[in-house]
Amino acid sequence: MFVELCSERAQPVFRFNIDLWAQYRFAWTHEGFAFHDPAGRSVTSDSLTAVLWRRPSLRDCPDWDGGSPDDRAATEAELHTLVRELADWARAHGLLRLIEPGGPRRVGRLLQMRIARDFFAVPEWGAGWGLRWPPGRRMVKRLTTEALGEQRDRYIFVQSVETDRLSPDWPWLVQEIAFGSRDATVLYVRGRCFGFEMQRTRAELGVEDWRIRNGAHKDAWRAWSMPEGLAGRIDVYMTRLGLQFGRLDFITGDEGTAFLEVNPNGQFGWLDTPGGWPLHRAVVDAALDPASTIRGNEVAREIDEPREMGPVGFDLG
């Protein structure tokens, strides 16, 4: 879609699909770098006018003659490092736009929730190990999105558990189950908010978090008339985090709207409207706007005001 929309604007575009890396040719020397794609197109460092970083992943990389599994893992580590260096180069040359490659690591879940409490209702949470959690059912999340194990094919998805089942030998992140009946999400693009909610409630889905469901993007979503003032609070919140782009997840209902998390490089394609493609157009417009250039390492700021600390809520004894 990005390539198609750039074509509408007569904007030349070159896409590097990292999962098909072996089909490209690439060289980088002190004089600069050059890419050549399988269709015969090319781009050089001298010809670039903007760079958009969009979820590069080798997770679904097709088979290639990479030797042993260890050889392949080492090669993929080199490739990931290389694309990070390309992003650093683009930032240093004022060409990196809209999406910050290091955003998910810089703006982690705990930082998100600590700052979100200044703007939204946030279900109580805790992180730690070597302790007994309060009895009852809680949502369990991971602090990282990385897979488990050498084969990178095992995951701990967001799910609810009885806390007495949690091993004290694991650094858990647990959170109260949010009030509300319907999941909602907001795509944020440089001050613009596009809100959507699931047509089916959590009770109808039979889950406590839609992200548990594989293929949940196939469920029906609809435009969400966000509560009054929410878009403005999202804008200030994202500015505080130093993010120009992200997808924020909420749960909403008669009790109000609660914040769950923000993905600084979230997916959104399934939410867009075919034909008009307002979400993709907003991203392309921002990516081509020099005002969306990613500068230095933006730092999320927490207000340095003393806060009354309540009970921690778990037992270290």
PyMOL commands that set and color helices and strands:
alter all, ss='L'
color gray80, all
select helices_A, chain A and resi 2-8+18-23+69-92+103-106+109-116+163-165+202-205+210-212+216-218+230-241+269-271+278-287+290-292
alter helices_A, ss='H'
color red, helices_A
select strands_A, chain A and resi 25-29+32-36+42-44+125-128+137-141+159-162+172-175+182-189+192-198+221-223+245-253+256-263
alter strands_A, ss='S'
color yellow, strands_A
deselect
rebuild
show_as cartoon
